C-alpha cells in the first residue's frame, strides 16, 4: 500500500513534525515549507545514503560543496541568462497565470516539426487553460526563473555590475571546479563530481507540497567521459543504477516509470534526457496523469566545459568566451589527445525523493480492537528515529533509570529516543506513525534478567534481547538494503 494522495502525507507531515507550512504565523508564503525535527533527519538520511552510495562506495567520484552565489558570468556562459526561462500565459477568463508548455494543446501532435509557433497555436484556440478550460489566453512571454540579488552594501538595485543570482542548479559549481578537482585529486577520465545543496527557481506555478517549490535541494553528479564514449548507453546505465537506488530506499518498482524526454522539451544543453518518474498522483483516474518527474539523467555533451573555457573560437577566429581565464580541456596521457570531456548528469531532488519515500512508506493496519493505525514503513536506513526506548512503568524509578541508561548507551551508534508520555499502546502507535523500526520496552522482568523486548514496526512481533547484545542486534537489522554496485553497470 502507498499513500492514496499527497494530501494524506501533508497532514501526517504537519501532525508528526516532518514538514510545516513556512511562515504560517504571517499567513504563510506560497509553496515554502519548513522541515521539522523528523523531516530534517529524513532529508539528512536521504542525502547521506546518496553520498555514501556515490562518493564512498565507488572509486570514481569526488565530492564538492560550491558557493550558492557565483560570478554572474557563470550564468551568462552556461546559457542560463539567455535561456533559463519558462513561457508564461494568462487566462483572460479566470485570470490564472500558468506555464504555457504544461497546457493541453501547447505542443503539436507527434510527428510535426519541433520548432513550432506557440503563439499561433494559442491564437488558433488550440491551447487550453488548466484551471477553467478556456482557450482565451494571452500570447506567451518568457520569464527568467533565476532569483536576482545585488552584491555589496552600497550597490544600487539596478546596478548591472552588482547583479548576481541564486543558483538554479548545483551543476555549474561542479563545472567551474572541474580542473581544480581533476588536478588536485589526480583524476583520470572517466570520473565524476557530486554535489548536494540548495537551488532556487522563481517557478511560475509552484505547488503540490514539496514537489515544486522555489527553494529546493538537489543531489547532482557530473560524470566526465571521453568524446567518443557511448553516451546514450551510459545514460541507460545510470538510469538502471538510480532505479536500484530508489528501490533500495524502499520505493516500489510499480510506482517508478521512465520517460524519454521528447526533443522539443530538452534543456538547452541536453542531447538526450531520461526522466525517472514517480506516481505522485495515484488518485487521478487517467494513468498518464499520475506521474511527475522524480529526477532526470541527461547527456550534456561538452557544452558546459567548452562554454566556460577560454580557448574555443567561432568561425571568425574570435574567442567565444573572452572572460574566462582557464581552459577546461583534458589531456589524455594514453592517447596523447586533448579534448573537452563529455558529461552524463544524473540530477535528483532531495525534496521529491523525500516525498516519494513518504508516499511509498505509508500504510494502514487495523489492530485487534478494530482501530486503524498508520504505519510508515520507511526503509530502516531512512527512518528519522531508529529505536524508541519505552518504560512499561514510568512511576518505577529503577525501570525509568534502566530505560534512560539504555537510550544513552545506544545514542553513539544510532538515533534513539526515550518516551514515557503515554500508555504502551499509544507509544507504539506514535512510533509506528513516524516509521521507527524498533520499540524497546523495559519492564519489571528487565530488572531481573537484564533483557528487553524488541518490537518490530512492520510485523508487530516481539523478541527478548539481552541488553549487552542490544546495540549489535539493532545495528545488524538496520543495515542498508543492498544497492547496485558500480561493477554491475559501469564499463
Ligand atoms: N542540472 C540539471 C537540472 O537541474 P532539472 O531536471 O531541472 O535538472 C533536477 O532538476 C531535479 O531537481 C528534478 O528532477 C527535481 O527532482 C529537482 N527539482 C527541480 N526543480 C524543482 C523544484 N522547483 N522543486 C523541487 N524540486 C525540483
Boltz pocket constraint, residues with backbone or C-beta under 6 A from the ligand:
constraints:
  - pocket:
      binder: B
      contacts: [[A, 168], [A, 169], [A, 170], [A, 171], [A, 201], [A, 203], [A, 210], [A, 211], [A, 212], [A, 213], [A, 214], [A, 215], [A, 216], [A, 217], [A, 218], [A, 220], [A, 293], [A, 294], [A, 295], [A, 296], [A, 345], [A, 347], [A, 348], [A, 349], [A, 350], [A, 351], [A, 352]]
      max_distance: 6.0
